[in-house]
């Protein structure tokens, strides 16, 4: 049975996390007011449609909009609770960029009232929840907050998202959540909000520990991917199939090496470790090196591809995949996108970019002369194939499509194929 403490909730940021969260809350009876700065996003949602690709999300958004449980707005609306799910990128020097969180604070400050709860979900450096509290205190001196009162007018907590694109709706409900309130009372109120729909466990802690928990989860994966990527470079130099090697090493009962690839992308793993490094530069040595290894991999893929292309005087290359992971449309921090961009700048020929989950190439690729092509058409026209993302379309393709091609594979989908020339990168 849903708690009656929160009859309404405003979700700030209607992207890959904010929109599914808003839809799930609305589906569980809460009146949800989604807020986004993009008029097109707002218009699309109010039509009962979605602007991102996520299985089953379209049906829930359509139903909740039709029932007047979900609506989208350009400005913050009055509500019992506020969830902030905006981007947290970094600057060129890898320091965190918190301007979107600050903008969200400014937006909700105009409608905050006594008894409200504010939850930050955006992945953030340690201390950001406290910073959010300070911004709100400055904007609304007529209200009390947890940084200055044991019994504040407004409760504030941090609860990081822990979902996998492609399985967001399931994992929103069934994954455990870490809830870090700025006080025990803040944690208790935040838990009550999430228990509106959550079937997983809630683990309460303070805001700093919750922030660090999220960063630690992604840094852990980044370090382990860096190990796999470093192995791939070593194996390439020693004429060893890295995927066969890892498969054999993982036969050991206490070894579980992750898979190498063209780099690391997405809004989390490629970004979050820098939040640790930026605040702890002397201590975070291993985390920094792992980031540098993974950040360097795309350039290594480009170098290897150009070596093969120049030696064989290739004129047309099909690049398979642009997203940061398989079977989604998300291009954020995508190493495949970076590789295609650099390759299109340096390759003296035609790049056929195959990405089945987008309708239009990013402007920078079009400016560099890349062509968005259908998979079968690209395979017929190209001389060489560079595999960057293991989309289902590519994994399940007929191996005969590759047999007369130069194949450069960063994902290990075709290591057993018979082809003209095979390079495992």
N, C-alpha and C positions, 0 to 999 in steps of 0.2 A: 504494500500500500504506500502510495506516495506521501511524503511529509507535506503538511500544509504550510510550513514555515515560509516557503518560497513559491509564491503564486506566479511571479514573473521574473524574468532574467534577461539582461541585455548582454549580448555577445559582441565584443568589439573586434572586428577583423573577420571577414567571411571567406577565408581561404581554405587550404587543405585540412586544417584542424578546426577552425572556427565554424565553418558551415556544417560539417558533420556533428559537431558538439551541439550547435543550435538545433539541428534537426532532431537529434536524439532526445534532447530536453523537451522539445515541443511534442514529440511523439509520446512522451510520458506525462503529458498534461500541463506542462508549464507554458505560460504565455511568453514567447521568446521574441525579443526585438533585436534583430541582427543589425549591426552598424558597419558600414564600409565607406571608404572615401571614393570608391569607383562607382559612378552613376550607372554604368552598364551592368555591373555586378548586382546592384540593388534592383534595377529594372528586371533583370533575368530571374532573380529569385522571386520577386513579387508576381511573376508570371507562372510560378510553380516549376521553374526550370533550374538547371545548374550550369555553372561555367567551368567546372572541373570534371575530371574523370575519376569516379570512385564507384565500384559496384554497388547497386541497389540504393545509392543515395538519391537518385532522381525520383524514385518512387516515394520515399519518405518526405522529401521536400515538397513534392506535388501534393501529397495527402495533408501535410501539416499546414501548408499555405491555404489549401481549399477549406480547411476547418478553422481558419483564422487563428491558429495557434502560433504560426510563424510569419513574421513580416520583416522586411528589410528597409533600412533607413540610411540617410546620409548623415544624420545627426543623432547623438545619444538621446535615448528615451528614459523616462523615469521607470525604475524597476526595483524589485527587492534585492536583487543580486546582479553583479557585473562580472563577466569573465573577459579578460583581456588576452586575445590570441593573435597578436600582431607579429610581424617579422622582427628578428634581431640579427641583422647582418654585422659585418665588421668593416672597419676602415681599411685603407691601403696598408697601414702599418700593423694590421691584424688586431688592433684594439677594438673593443665592442662599440657598436653604434646603437645607442638606446633612444634615438630620437622618436621612433614609432611608439615606444612605450610612454615616453613623455607626452607625445601628442594625444595618446589615448587617455592619459591622466587628465589632461586639459579638457578633453571632450566630455568625460563623465563628471568632471568637477561641477559642471553647471547644473546637473540633475541629481547629485548625491543628496541623501537625506539621512537623518538619524535612523539607525536600525539596519542600514545597508551592509552588504558583504561585498568586498572586492577581491577577486581571485586572479592572480597573474598566472597564465599558462605558458607564455612565451619562454623559450629556453634562454636563460639569462646568466650572466656572471654572478658570483657570490656577492650578496649585498644589494642586488637590484630591487628586491621586494621592499627593503628598507628605504631605498631611494624613491620608489614609487610612493611610499607612505609620506615621505618628506615633501614630495611634489604636491600631493593632495593636501597636506597640511598647509602649505603655503598658499594654495589656491582657495582653500576653504577654511580660513581661520575661525569661522563660527562653529565648526564641528571639531570634535576631539577624535584622535586616532591612536593606535596602539603604541606609537613612539612617545606618547606623552601622557597616556592615561591607562590605568588598569581596567577601567570600565568604559571603553571608548564608544563614541556614537557610531563609528564605522569600523567594522572588523576587516582585517586584511590578511591574506594567505597566499602561498605559492603552491601550485599543484601542476607539475609538468605533464605534458601529454606523453604517452608511451605507445603510440600506435604505428602500425606498418601500413604504408600506402597499398591499396588493393584489399586490405582487410580491416579498414578503419572502423566500420560500423560494428563489427563483431568485437574488436579489441577495445573499443571505447566502453563497452558494457562489461566485458569479461576480464580484462586485464586489471591487476592490482594497481592502486594509486598510492603515491607518496604525497602526503599533505603536510605542508610546512607553514603553520600559522605563526604570526608574530607574537602570539601568546597561546596558551592552551585553549582559551575560549575561542580564539580565531580559528584554530584547527578544528574544534568541535563544530562550529557553524559551517565551515567549508565542507566537512565530511557530510553534514546533513544535506547540503546541496547536491553533492555527487551521489549520495545514496538515493536520490530521486530516480536514478536509472542504473546505477552501478551494481553489478553482481559479484565483482571481484572484491578483494579486501582493501581497506584503507589503512595505511600505516602512518600514524601521526608523528611528526617531529617538528623542529623549528625551521624557519624559512631558509636560513643559510645552509643547513644540512640538506634540505630538499633540493635547493639549487645545485649544490655540489653533487648530489646523487644523480641528477639528470646529466650533468657534464661528465661524471665518472662513467656512466653507462656507455656513452658515446665515445669517450676517450679510450675505453677498454677495447671496443670494437676497432677503433682506428689503429691502435697499436698492433692488434692481431692481424689486421688487413695489411699493415705495413710490413709485417714479417713475411706474409705470403707474397707480397709484391717484390720484396727484396729477394726472396727465393726465386721468383720468376726471372729476375735479371741474372742471377747466378746460373740458373739452369740454361737460359738462353746462351750464355757464354760457353757453357760446357756441353752443349748439344744433348740436353736432357729434357724430356717431356715433364714440365712442372706439374701438370694435373695428374699424371700417372704417379709421380713422386709423392705428391700429397696424399693421394688415395692409399698408397702403400704405407706411408708414415702414420696415417690415421688408423691403421689396423692395430696400432699399439693401444691398449685399453685406456691409457691416460694422456693420449695425444689427440687434439682436435684442431688441426690447422684449418683456417678459413681459406676461401678461394681467392686467387689473385685476379686482377682486372686492369682496366686502363687508368685507374685512379679511384678516387672516392668523391662522391657527390652528394647532393641533397642538402636540405636546410639544417641538418643536425650534425652528422658525423664529420663532414668537411669543415664545419664552422666551430662547433662547441669546444673542441680541445684548445683552440686559440684563446677562448675565454679563460681557461685555466692558466695557460702560458702567460697571457698578458698581465694577470694579477700576481703570478708567481714565477717570474722569469728565471730565478736562480735555482728553484727547486724542481721545476717541471722539465727536466732535461730529456727524459725518454719520450715524453708526450710531444715535445717539440720536434725531436728527430723523426718520430713516426709521421707527424704532419708533413715534414719536409720530404720524406721518402714518398708519401702518397701524392703530394703536390707535384713532385718531379716526374711521376710516371707518365702523365699525358705527353710531355715533351719527348720522353724516351720513345713513346709509341710513334710520334710524328717522325722522329729521326730515323727509326727503323723502316718505316713506310717509305720515306723519301729515298733511303739507301736502295731499297728494292726497286722502287719506281724509276730511279735514275739509271740503275744498272741494266734494267730491262727495257728502258725507254718507253714506259707505259704512258698512255694518253687518256685513259678513262678508268677511274676507280669508283666502285660502289662502297659507300660507307654505311654499314648496317647499324642503325640505332643512334639516337641523339639524347634520349632521356637519361637520368642518372641511375635508373634501375629498370628492370624489365617490366613490361606490360602496364605502364602508367604513362601519363602525359607530362610529368613534372620535369622541367628543364633546369631547376634551380641548382646552381653549383655543379652542373653536369660536366664530368671530365670528357665525355664523348663530344659534347658541344664545343668544348675548348679545343679538342683534337681536330675536329672538323674545321673549325675556324682557322687554326694555325696551318693546317694542311692546305686549305684553300688559298692561303696567302703565299705559300711556298711551292706548291705543286704546279708545274707548268702543263696543266691539262685540265680535264673536266672532272668535277666531283659530283657524283650522283648520290644525294643524301636520301636514305630510306628510313623514314620514321612513320610507322603506321598510326601513331596516336596523336599526330598533329595535322592540321589542315594547311598550315602556312609556315614557311621557314622563318626563323628570326631574321631581322633586317640585316644584321652583320653578315650572315651567310649569303643572303641574296646579293648584297653589295659585292661580295667576293666572287660571285659567279656560280655559286652552288645551285644545283637543280634538285628540287624535291621530286622524287621518283617513286613509282610503285615498285614493289619488290621484284616481281617477275620481269618487268620491263628493264629494270636496272641490271638484273643478272644476265639478261640476254645481251645487253649493250656493253657491259664492262669487260675489262681485261683482268682486273684484280678486285678482290673483295676484302675490305677491312671490317672485321666483326668487333663492334664496340659494346653492344648491348645484347644480351641473350633473350630477346623477346620470344614468346612462344612461336610466333610466325617463322622465325629463323631457326629455332631449335628443332621444329618439326618439319622443316623443309626437306624435300627429296635430295639426298646426297648427290644425286646425279647432276643437280644444278651447279655444283661446285667443281665437277671433275676436270673441266678444261680451263679453270681459273687459277690465277695466282692468289693464294689464300693467306691472309694475315689475321691471325685469330688471337684476340686478347681475353676471350672468355672460355676457351676450351670446348666450344660446342662442336667443333669439326676436326678434332685432333686425330680421329680415326678415319677420316674421309680420304678417298683416293682423289688427288687433285694434281694439277700441273706442277705446283710448287707450294709447299706449306711452311709458313713461318709462325711459330708460337711466340707471342710477345708478352 
